[in-house]
Amino acid sequence: MNSGRTKPLFVIHFGEIGLKGNNRPDFEARLVENIRKSLVGEDFEKIFRTESRIILYTNEKSDLARIAEKLQKIFGIEWFALAHETDAEIENIKKAAWGLRDNIRGTVKVDTSRSDKRFPMKSMEVNKVVGEVFHESGKYKIDVKTPETVIGIEILNKIALIYFNKIRGVGGLPVGCTGKVVCLLSGGIDSPVAAWMMMKRGCIVEFVHAYAQANVDEVKNSKMADLIAVLKQYNCGSKMKLHAIPYSAFYGASFSMPHKKELVLFRRFLLKVANRIAAQNFINFVRIGNSIEFTIQK
């Protein structure tokens, strides 16, 4: 028996989603959908869930580096790896691992996990048998404590996956699985970081920004547009909505206010606007940033 696949695949693992209960399949399905949306325009064969992981099959047209770059910016992915598939038989696993030896740099460790517990060998036994292939060649040194290269082996139902380099993802929960939130946005670092953290908790974010420019069209060429463009890279290819509020709406009424209270009242004005926008869009939460002083900008 031979799996017949010659092109590599991506094996994708999630972390926090695995702690969910009966609604875990919903979170997994959302993550798969977000990956599909993020990879629009990329060539790949198919993507599916299996045995507490996600498999993405590539094809001859796939840009592996570009796909990996996009996967690194999808919330919900803990880590992933470019892997090779073979049959879940120990001789095939040994041959496949040895055939990929050009990926090895320095000392070696074999790390096996068995999703399919029906496999006749335990994980430690697989580690030993595969490790012996490299040790007995005389070209590689085994180091189980501080290896320079880790050969990862995942044994699933009927197939085994072999990979060398884990790539860390951003973790968290898939965007869109925990509702929407309105975030105040300024030109500082606090508010976009706060928005990014809410996205990591699975929220769809809409922004409110008070602009001082004469024309709202100028906001499109401002720092706000640049910040949203960066955050959009983590939004699975979806658009992000910005509610631009003219500062003049507050400034005209500020002449009758005591000067010392102007900033406090402006903060109150922005929060009331944000709450109104949230209510109109059936959003239950408003995020003001780490510090309201940095969130609000004249």
Secondary structure, DSSP 8 states (H G I E B T S, - for coil): ------S-EEEEE-SGGGG--TTHHHHHHHHHHHHHHHTTT---SEEEEETTEEEEE--TT--HHHHHHHHTT-TT--EEEEEEEEESSHHHHHHHHHHTGGG--SSEEEEEEES-TTSSS-HHHHHHHHHHHHHHTTS--B-SSS-SEEEEEEE-SSEEEEEEEEEE---SB-TTSS-EEEEE--SSSHHHHHHHHHHHBT-EEEEEEEE-SSSGGGGGGSHHHHHHHHHHTTTTT----EEEEETHHHHHHHTTS-GGGHHHHHHHHHHHHHHHHHHHTT---EE--S-HHHH---
